[in-house]
Amino acid sequence: MIRMEYYLIVSTIMMFVGIYGFLTRRNLLAMLISVELILNSVDINFVVFNRFLFPEQLEGFFFSLFAIGISAAETAVAIAIIINIYRNMRNIQVKNLDKMKW
Amino acid sequence: MEHTILILLLPFLSFILIGLLGTRLKPTAAGAIGTVVTAIVAVLSYWTAFAYFGAGRDAGTGLFPTLMPWNAVWLPFGGDLHIDMGILLDPISVMMLIVISTVSLMVHIYSFGYMKGERGFQRYYAFLSLFTMSMLGLVVATNIFQMYVFWELVGVSSYLLIGFYYTKKEAIAASKKAFIVTRFADLGFLIGILIYGFYTGTFSFTPDAPALGAAKAMLPLALGLMFVGGAGKSAMFPLHIWLPDAMEGPTPVSALIHAATMVVAGVYLVARMFPLFIGFAPEVLHVTAYVGAFTALYAAIVACVQSDIKRVLAFSTISQIGFMIVALGVCTSADPHQGGLGYMASMFHLFTHAMFKALLFLGAGCIIHAVHSNEMSAMGGLRKYMPLTHVTFLVACLAIAGIWPLSGFFSKDEILAACFSFSPVMGWVMTFIAGLTAFYMFRLYFNIFWGNENKELHAEHRPHEAPLTMTVPLVFLAAVTLFAGWIPFGEFISSDGQAYHIHIDWKVATISLCVAAAGIALATWMYMREDRKVADGLAARFSGLHKAAYHRFYIDEIYQFITHRIIFACISAPVAWFDRHVVDGFFNMLASVTQKVSWGIRNMQSGYVQRYGIWFLGGALGLTVILLLI
C-alpha cells in the first residue's frame, strides 16, 4: 500500500517545479508547460484526497476531470495567443514582451 | 396688432443674415438689407402707432388700453413666478417705437455715406440691426425681466459698436469702459429685480394689490436699485464716465445709441415703473430728481469748455437726460394737474431730444467727414462750405436751447413748469442749466461755423458738403424738430393716462426764453468774432476752474485712483497673491507629490509577466504565512 504522503510529496515537487519553470523559463511555450505541471499537481491532490479521505464519494474525481477539460481549453487559448505574438514579434521570448504595462 | 412681432423679428433676421454672410455679401447689399428692413420696421411702427392711437380711448376708463398682442411663458420658476416674453403696447412703448425706428432708419441711411469704404461695413450694419432689435425689444417688454434681457443685449451691441474700430486703442478702452461701468450698474438693477420678484411674486410691471401690499416695505429698496441700473445706462453722475469716451465709436452710432435711444433707457425704465414709484416710493423718486439735477448741472458746466465737438454733444446729452430724470423725479402725484406734470414733460422731452440730438450728432458727423478732425481748432467758418449742414445744425441748436417755436421749447417749458411747481429752487437751478445749455450749444455752433477759420487746413483740404445720403436724414430730422413741438403730446401720454391738454405757462416760458436768449447772446459776443479775446481772457482769469472743467472735474482720475490705487492695490493684489500662491500652490503641491510617488513606484509595473508572477507568488506566500501565524 502506497501511503498518501508519497503522493503528496510527488505533487508538491511537481507544483514547485512548475512554479520555478514559470518564473525562470524564457520561452513562452516552456512557461505554458510549467503551468500545465502546476495544474496536474493540483489534479493529483484532488484525486488523492478523494481516494484516501472520502472513498465513498466522487466529487474529487469529477473535479479533476473538470480541471483537465478546462486546462485543455486554456492551453488552446494560450497557444493561440502565443502564435499571434509570434506573428507580430517574430519570436516568443518573454523578455521582449513588456508591452503589458500599456 | 399681431404684426408687431415683425417689428422685433425682422431686425433680428437681418442681423443673422448680414452677420452670417459677412464679407460674402457686398457692402452695398448688406447696407441695403439693413436699411430696407429698418424702413419696413419704421413703417410698421408708424402703422402700429396710427392704429393704436386711432382706436381711441376706452369709453369706460378714458384710458388708452394696454395691449399684449404676444405673450408667452419663457422660463417658469414654479409657483406663480415665471418670466414671459412678449410685446406690450401702451402709450409710452408706442411712442418709443416711433422714436427708435425713426432715428434708426435715419442712421441707417446716413451710414451709407458716412461709413462708405470702411473696412467691416457689413459687420457695422449687422450690429446696427442687432441694436435696433434689442432696443425695440426693451421698450415693448411685457415684464421687468424681459426688459432686463434686452437691456443687456442693448449693452452688448453698444459695446460692439463703440469698439467698431477695433484696431484703435482708444476705441477698445472706451468700449470696455462702457461695458464695465454699465455692467456694474446693472448689478444693482438685477438685485432690484430679484427683490421685486421675490416679494411681489411676479415680474409684471403691474402686480395686483395684495402682492403690492405684501411687498410694500421692500419696494423702495427694489425701485432704488433699479434706478441704479437706469442711472448707469443713462449716464447719471457718478456713472456717467463711460458716455464721453463712447464717442470713439462711429458718429452715426453715437447719434443712434449714445444720444437718441439707448441712453434714455434709464428714463424709460423710471417712466415704466412710475406708478410704483409714485405709489410706494415717492422719496426715492425725489432722490432721482436730485441726482438728475446735479448731473445736468455738472455736465452743462463741463460741456462749456470741451474742445472736441463730439464730447460737447456727449456732455450735452448727459445734461439733457438729467432734465428728463428731473422731470420724472419732481412728480408728487399721478395727476398731471396736481404735480404729475413731469411725467408727460419727461416723455415729451425724450421724444423731442431724440430727434434734435440725433440731428446734432449727424450734423457733427458731416463736419467730421469734411474736416477729418473732431477738434474745434480744425473748424471755424464752415458755413461757407457746408450750407445745408449749417442750417440744420442751427435748427437743432435753437431747439436744444429752447427757442420758440422749435420742439425743444415746448418740452423744456413743461419740464421747467414741473420743476417750479415742485420747488422754486429746483425751478431756478434748472432754468440756469437751460441757460448754460443755450450758451454751450452756441459756443459749439459759432466755433464750428463762424469764428476764427483754420485757413491753412482748409486751403490744403477744402471742406465740402456731405453726399445726399447724409444730408437727407439731416433735412428730415430738422423738419421733425421744427414741427414736433406742435404735437399735442399730452393727449397721448400723461401720468394718469387721461388726456391732458398742454397749456404753456407763459411766466415760466418767458423766463426760460430770456435765459436762453441771454446764453445765446453771450456766446455770440464771445465766439462769433474772429479774435477770441474775451473767451481766452476768461479762461486765463479762471484758469483753475477752466482746467478742472476741461478735465471733467477729474472724475475719471478719481475713478482711476480708486480702482487702481485702492481696489487693485489693496484688495485685488493680495487676493491674487493668495490665489496664486496658496490656493494654486496647494493644488500644485498635491500634483507634484503624486507625480513623485508615481515615479517612485512605476518600476513595479514593468510589463514582464514573470515579474508579476513573482509578486503574485510572494503575495500568496505572505498571505499563507500570515494565516498560519494567526
Interface residues (C-beta under 8 A of the other chain):
Chain A: I19 F22 L23 T24 M31 V94 K95 L97 D98 K99 M100 K101 W102
Chain B: Q605 S606 G607 Y608 V609 Q610 G613 I614 L617
